[in-house]
Amino acid sequence: MALRHWSAVGAIAGLCFFGLLAAMYDEFYTEFGITSTDVELSYSDTLTRSWGFIITVAVALAVGISVVLWIWKRIFKRKHGRDCKIDQLPVPAYLTALAAIFAILICAGLIGENFMEAAGKRGAAGQPVTGLRLGLLFFDVRAQPVAEIVSVASSPVTIPTRGLTFLGKSGRSFVLYCTADGQILRLSMERFTLRTSTHQALREPGARDCGTAVTRQLPQ
């Protein structure tokens, strides 16, 4: 009975937690007018890019569940005059543990979404974003100002890059964001090479001019 209860609790918590992670990444990319799928962020990518956040939430869940079980064991002992094992706890103990899990996940989700939204706003304004860290790497999200775009033709041509931010890749294209008008551009990886900067912010005069005709006519 206990095993079935804990299996159900774990399955529900796991689904909810992954849903929160996916929503957090979408919160970041929403600031650019796209979703995480537009830069081909897969389920496995979502997990591997969030290992610091996952560890932190796992520790919080372990502590929270341990406290709930300790309280219920104390209640059981007071009522029956003896100690009990976890599998002897009544059904309300599992429901309380599930409620504690939801409360922790909701708090973690709200905190994570605030971080992601703030990071997305920085990236949309042209500021470099190279992951969110609080000691550990919580979320590996990136929005890097483009430093150089060069064609791979026999006679290379350097393309103006001011105001462009690199968000990721989709298929055989670079996904770029224009800070001047908030539009998404896709640049062929077969025709161009791209170099980004993790430090250069788009703050210098005349930086927000990526709506030029030259850039708009780049091959997709």
N, C-alpha and C positions, 0 to 999 in steps of 0.2 A: 504493500500500500504506500509506504513512505517513498519507495523508489519511483513509483508512478507519479506521486505528487511532485517530487523534486525534478523529475524529467519534464513534467509539464511546465513547472515554474521556469526551468532553464531554457526551454524552447521558446516560451513567450518572451522572456527577457532578451534572448538572443535576437529574435526578430525585431523587437522594438528598438534594440540598440543599433542594429544595422540600419534600420529606417532612419534613426536620428542622424547617423553618420552621413547617409546619403543626402538628407535634408540640409545638413551643415555645409557640405560641399556645394550644393545647389545655391545656398545662400550667398556664397562667395561669388560664383559665376553669374548669378542674377544681376549683380551690379554692372556686368558687362553686356547684359541682354542675351545671355546664352545659358545653357545648363551644362552640368558635368559631362553628359553624354556627347556634347558637341566637341569636346576635346578628348573623346574616347577614354574617359575615366571608367574603368571596369569595376566589378565588384571586388576583385582581388586587389586592385589598385587602391580602392577606398580603404580597405583594411590595412594594407602594408604602409600606406602614407599616414596612418593615424595611430601608429604603435604607442606613442607617448600618451595620447589621450586614452587609448584602450587600457594601458597599464594603470593609469590613474583611476579610471572608472572601476576597473576590476578590484583594485585595493579598496575603494570606497564601498563597493558592493559586499566584499568579504567582511569588512568591518561592520557594515550595517546589518547584514544577515546574522553575524555572530552575536551582535547585541540583541537582536530580536529573539534568537533562539535561547540566549542566556535568560532573558526576561521570562520566556514561556517555561523554561525549566524551573525557574524559581517559583512561578505560579503553580506548576504541577506539584512541586515538592511541598509547598504550603498547603495545597488542597488535599494531597494524598499522603503526606508525611514520609515520602521517599523520593529518591532521585529517579530519573528516567532517562532512557536513551532517546536520541533524536527520532528514531522510528516509532517511538511510543507517544509522541506529541499528538494532540488532537488536530483535526482539520483546520480550525481557526488559526493555528500557529503557522501553517503554510500560507493561508490567505494573508496573514499579517506580514509575512516575509515577502510575499508578492507585492503588497502595497508599499513596503519599504523600498523594494527594487524599483517600482515605478516612480516613487518620489525622488530617488537618487538619479534615475535616468532623466527625469524631467528637468531637474536642477542642472545636470551636466549638459543637457541639450540647450537650455536657455543660455548658459555661459558660453558654450561652444558657438552657438549662432551669433551671439554678440561679437565674439572675436572674429568670426568669418565675415560678418557684415562690415565691421570696421576695416578689415584687411581689404575687402573688395572695394570699398570706397577709396582707400589709398591708391590701389592699383588703377582704378578708373580715373583718378586725378593725375596719373602719370608717375606716381611714386613706386619704387621697386618693392615687390613683395617676394621674399625668398623663404617662405615657411613661417609658421607661428610656433614660437618656442617659449616655454616656461621651465627652463632647465632641460627638459626632454623636448624632442620634436613632436609637438602636439598634432599639427596638421601640415602636410607638405603641399601647400598651395603656392603657385608661382605666377607673378605678373611682372615681367622684366622689360624695361625700356629697350627698344631695339637700337643697337649701336651702329650696325652696318648691314646692308643688303647688297649683295653682288651677284650679278648674273653669271652663269657657268658657261656662257657661250665662248666661242674662240676669241672674241674681243670683249672681255668682261666690262660691264657697265655698273657703276655704283649708283644705287637708287636712293633718293632722299628718304630719311627715316624719322625726321623730327615729328614727335607726337605719336609714334607707333609703340604699342606695347605687345609683347609676345605672351600668349596665354597657354599655348600647347600645340599639339599636332592632331590632325584628323585625316586619316588615310595618308595620302601623299602630299598634304598641304600643311603649311604653317598657319595657325590661327592667330590673327593680329587684331588688336583693338585700337581704333583711332580716338585719341582723347579730344580731338577738335569737335567731332560731331557725334561721337558715341556709336559709330558704325563698326561692324565686324568685317575684316578683309581676310581672304584666304589666298595664300601665296604658294605656288607650285614648288615643292621641294626638288623636283627634277630640273627646274630651270634657274633656281636661285639658292644661294647659301645665305645663312642668317647668323649674325653674332649679336648677343644681348649683353647688357651691362647690369650687374647686381648692385651697383652703387650710384650710377648716374640717374638723377631725377630729372623729369622734364619740366624744369622751372625757368630755364634761360629764356630771354626775350625771343618771341617768334617761334617757340617750340611747338605750339599747338597748330601746326599747319599741314597735317597729314591728309587733308582733303584735296591736295593738289592734283591736277590732271595727270601728272606723271605716275603718281601712286595708284590712282583709280584705274589706270589702264594696264596695270600689271597682270600678266597671265595667271589665271586661277589654277 
